[in-house]
Amino acid sequence: MTTRRTRPAPRPPEGTPPPAELARQARAVLADAVRIAHWAADGRSPGSAPLAAQVLERAAAALELSPAQVRTGWDRARLAGLIELHGDTARPGWRLRAWDRDDSAVLRGWVALFDAWSLVHASPDGIEATAVAEAIEAVPQVLSLLQLSAGPVTVPALLDLLGQRVAELHEERCEVPYGPQEQPAPVGGRSADLNALLLDWALEGLASVGALTLGAGHATLTPLGNWAVWVKLEQICVAAQSPAGNIEQSAADMLLGCARLTPGPARAEYRAWLAARPVGSAVAELLAVARGEDALLRGLAFEALRVVGAPAEPVVRSVVGEASLRPYALLWLAEYAGTDPDDAQDVLSREEATWLWVDTAAAVADHGETGLLIRHLDSAVQGTVPALLDEVRAVGHPRTVQVLVALAAAHPDPALAKAVRRAAFQVHNGGV
């Protein structure tokens, strides 16, 4: 048995302002976004992303901002959870309602924007997506150096660190150049000019959300940026000391490791795992797991996405059209919009609720106990077993037969078990 090495959680940076002052700074960064969110939530804007040209013009005139400022503020309002889109309607997010009285809601909204900096600031044209993703993945190390330096850091020093981190990523992925080399490969396996271009983009993006300031050839973390990096480091250190210790695992292994944790510890693991990764790649990895065959991991992936919050909203909304993810995505969006989890099921159609019942039953059958599968019958919206069987047979879930066979084998009532087996046989033979 190996003993997991731990490290002490980092202390807040010396001179860190109190939460009230940090919240004041966050409100200043998001001031335009708050104004636009109030304007849109008052019914003056249809729910669309991006905003239509005529809406941009109306907002610019009403708020005395340029169309570019409106567009930027609109994007920030959505990413910070200030505004939510419900079909063709824009509604205030819970953070907007709490904005003037709840400093913690303000700081969480700003951190959501900070996590989504690469979405706020468009990447340079003509750059391969892989190179952009590597730069995003290297940014946490750049931020760590800025925090450790506790002051300005020169751009050449940051560029050197970025190149080293990219080279490490290539090595970790076994992307080592082979064959005769006429000249030494550039740091990171690509040109220094490309790294410099991507570093400039990243620094400008982080500056645009208030995380750092740029000077003549150097960058410095703002108090907000300093605090945010400390929060991320604290999350990583807590995970390193936790019994679960899933921070270094793939998304699938991390979710399996959290499967038997109670909700609180599981969310802590999700937060730590997410804090150690660029938000975009973490969301993509979780959705890739959700698209797999394991229904348990599908449900857990969306639980982890609830911890991501605003940066995950556009991606979750984009998968609503995928049959296997639709019920989970609709529930996620409803809860994100402020619907009580107990009432969120109302957003599902009867067919979607039945599909979700089968998917959850598949997760229980694969990973749970017999008693859980029997009790799962009580959660069906149909109310009676015959009605449930009729709709389950029609819903077309790929695991229907296995679920019904497992339920028939587990249920103590012989008559009910016989009816369930008959339904399984009919589905297996193509009948309904």
N, C-alpha and C positions, 0 to 999 in steps of 0.2 A: 504493500500500500504506500503510495507516495503522498507526502504532505504538501498541500498547496501553499506556496509562498505568498505571503500577504505584504502589503505596504500600507503605511499610515495614510489616512485620507488627507488631502492637502488642506492647508489652512487658507482662509480667505486672504487674498492679496492685501498687503499692508496699505492702509489708506483707502480701502474700499468704502465708498459712500454707503450710508444706511439705505434700506430698501425704499424709503419714501423719496429720497433724492434720486435713486436709480429709476424709480417709477416716473418721476418728473421728467427725467431725461428721455425715457422711453415715450412718454406722451408727446414730447417735442418732436421726436423722430417721426411719429405717426400722426402728427396734427392734421396734415392734409388728408390722410387716409380716413381719419375720424370724420372730418367734415363731409367728405364724399360719401361715406357710409351712411351718415344721417340723411343726406340729400337723397340717396338712392332708397333708403328704407322708408322714406316718407311717401313712396309711391311715384316718384318722379322719374324712375329709371326702370325699364324692363330688365328682367334677369337674364343677362347675356354676358358671355366672356369670349372674346373681348367686347367692349362696348361698341355699339354701332356709331357711325360718324355723326349722325344727327343728335344722338344722346351725348356724345362728347362735347359737341358745340353748346347744347343746352346747359350742361353741367359747367363748362368753362365760363359761360356768361353769368350763370347764377352765383358761382363761387369766386368769380374774378381770378380764375386760374387759366393757364394755357392748356390746350388740348393734351399736350404731352404730360403736363403735371396731373391732369385728371386721369389719364391712362395709367400713369405710374401709381397714383393714389388708389385707384380702383383695384389694381393687382395687389397692392400691399394690404388693402382692407380685406380682400378675400383670403390671402395667405395668413393674415394675423387673426382670422376668425371674427372680424368686425361685421362682415356682411356674408350672407349665405344665399345661394341661389336655389330656388324651388321651382323648377320648370321655367316659366316665363315671369316669375316674381322674385324680386330682391327683398330679403327680409333682414332685420338686424340680428346679428349674432349675439350670443349671451355676453360676450366680452364687451360689446358696444353698450349694452344695457348696464353693465357694471363698471364702465370705464372711469367715471368720475369719483367712484367711492371705493373701489377695490384695487389697491396697488398690486396685489399678487396676480389679479387677472390681467393687468396692464403688462406686467413683466412676462407672464406666460405668453401673451400675445406678441410681445417683441421677440422673445426667444423663438417662437414659431416663424417669425419673419427672418430672424438670424439664421435659422436652420435652412431656410429656403432661399438664401442669398443667390444661388446659382440660377434660380427661376426668375428672380427679380431683374437680374442683369444678364441680358442675352449674350451668349458666347460669341466670340469672333467668327465672322463668316469664313467659310472655306477650311475650317479645322475639323478633322475627323472626330467623330463622337468618342472614340476610344481615348484619344489624347485629352479631350475635355474631361472625360470621366476620371482619368488618372490625376489630372490637376485637382479636381474636386476631392479625390481621395487623399491627396497630399496636403490639403489645406489645414487639417487639424494639427499637423506637425509645425506648419508655418505659424499658426496661432499660438501653439505652445512656446515656440521660441520667442515670439513677441511678448508673451506674458512673463516668461522667465527673465527676459532682459529688463523688464520694468521701465521701459523707456524706448526711445527711437531705435530702430534696427535698420541698417542700410539695405537697400534693394539688392546689391550683390550678395550679401549674406543670405538673404531670403531666397534668392535665385539658386544659390549653391545648395541650400537645404531642399528646395523643391526638386532639383535634379537628382540629388541623392535618394530622395524618397521614391521618385519615379523608377530609378534604377532598382531599388529594393523590390518594388512591386513587380517589375519584370522578372527579377530573379525568383521571387516567390511563385510566379506563374510559369517558371521554367522557360522564359522567353529570352534565353541567353544566345547571343549571336554565335553562329558556328561557321566553319569553313575559313579559308584564308581571308585575312583582313589586311587591306592595303594600308590603312591608317587606323589609329585608335578610334573605336566607336565613341561617339559623343556621350556625355553623361546622360543617363536615362535612356540610352539607345535612340536618341533623336536629337535634332539640332538645338543648340543653345538658344538660337533665335526663337524657336517655337516655344521653348520653356519660358523665355522672357515675355513673349506675347501673352501666354496663358497666366503667368504670374501677374502681369499688369491687369489683366481682366479680373482675376480673383481679388486683387487688392482693391480695385475700383468697385467691384460688387460688394465687398465687405464694408467699404467706406460708405456706399450708398445706403446701407441699412443701419449706419451709425455704430459699427463695431470698431472702426479704426479711422485714423486721420492720416492723410498723405502729405508729406513735405517734399522738399527738394532732394530726391534720392533716398528717402527713408519713409518708414511707416511706424505708427505708434497706436497701440490699443487705446480706445476710449475707456472711461470707467465702466460703461455698459459692456463693451467687448471683454474687458478684463474679468468682470464678474461672470459673464457667460462662459468663458473658457474655464474658469474655476469650477462652475457648476458641472460642466461636462467632465472634468477631471475627477471631481468628487464622485460622480455617478460610476465612473470606471473603477475607482478604487473600492467603492462599496461592493461592486460586483466581484472584484478580485478577492474580497474577503468573505463573500457569501458562501453558504454551503453548496448552493447550486453551481455557481461559477461557470455560467454558460457563455460568457462574453466572447470567448475565442471560437465558439462553435459556429457551424453553418446555421442558416435559418431553420432548416428542418430539425437538426439535432438540438438546437436551442429550444424549439417549441416542444419537442418530445421531453426534454429535460424539465420543462415547466408544466407538463401535462397533469401531474399529481400535486402541484402546489395549490394552495388556496389563492383566491384572487389577488390579495394584497402582495404577497411575495412574488407571485407571477408577474404582476405589473412592474415591480421593482426590477426583475430580471429583464423584462422587455425594454425598460427605459435604459438600463445599463448597456444592453446589446446594441440598441439604437444609437446611444451616445458615442459609441466607438466606431461608427460608420457614417459615411455621407448619407444624408437622408434619402436622396434619390435612389441610390443603389440598394439601400436597405429596404425601401418600399418595393422595388422591383423584385428583390429576392423573396420577400414575403409573398408577393402575388404569384411568383413562380411556384412556390410551395402550395399555395391555395389551389392552383390549377391541377395539382397532382391527383392521384387516386385515393389518398388517405383522407377520409372525411374529418377525422379528428384534427389533423394538421390544418385543414381548410378553416375550420372554426377557430382554432387557436391563432392562425395567421391574422384573421380579422380582429381578434382580441388585441394582438400586438399593434395592429394598425390604428386601433382606437387610441393608443398611447401616442402615436405619431401626431394625430390631430390635423391641423390645417394643411400642412404640406402634403398630406396624403389625399386630401379631398378631390383634387382634379383627377388623380389616377383612379381612385375608387369610383368616381362618377363615370369614368371612361369604360369600366368593365361591367356596367349595368346590363349591357346587351349580351353578355356571356351567360348562357343558361346555368352553368354550374356555380357561378359566382353571384348571379343576380340577387337571390334572396339575402345573402350576406351583405352585399353592397347596399341594398335598399335599407336594411336595418342599420348599417353603419351610418349612412347618410341621415337617416331619421334621428338617430341619437346625437349625431354631430350637430344637427339643427336644433337640438334642445328638447326633443321628445323624450319623455320618461321611458326608460327601457321596458317597463311593464306595458306601455301603450304602443311601443314601436311596432309590434307585430301587426297592428292595424294597417300598416302601409303595404302589407303583402296581400296579393290576391289569394283566393282559396287554393288555386293550383300551386302558387309559389310556396304557400305555407305547407302544403302537403309534400312538395319536393323537399323542403327543408326538414320536415319530419323524417322522411326516409333517409336523408343524408346524415342527420344526427343519429338516427337508429343504427346506421352503418358504422358510425364512429364508436357507438356504445358496443355494438356486436364485436368489433375488432379489438377494442381496448378496455372495455368495461366489464362489469359483472352481470350475471344473469338477472339479478333483481333489478338493476338499473334499466335493463331492456324492457322488462315487464312494466315497470313504473312509467316508462316512456309512453306507454299507451295512453296514459291519462293526459298527456300534453297535446294530443291530437285535437285539431279544431272540429273534427266531425262529430264528436260526442258519443258515437256508438261504433263498435268494431265493424259491423257490416258496412256502414257508410264509409268508414276509413278504408276498408279493403277495396271497395268499389273505386274510390278515388286514387288510392295508391296504385292500383292496377293500370289506371289510365294516365298517370302522370309521366311515365316513361323514364324514371330514374334507373341508371344502369345497375344499381345494386339492389333493386327491388326484390329479386328472387332470393338473394342471400339473406336479406333482412327478414323476409317472411319465413324462410326456413329456420333461421336462428330463433325467431320469436315463437314459432310453433314448437320447437324443441324445448324452449325454456318455460313455456306457460303451463301452469299446473292444471288448468281446466281442460279436460280432454275434448269437450265439444268445441270450445274456442280454438284449441290447437288444431283440430281437424279442419275447421273452416279456414284457418290461416294457411295450412298446408295445401288445401284445395286451391286457394288463391295463388300460392306460389307455383303450383303445377300449371295453372292456366296461363300465368305470365310467361313461364318457361316455354310453353308450347305456342305462344303467340296469341293467346286469347285474352279477352278482357272480361 
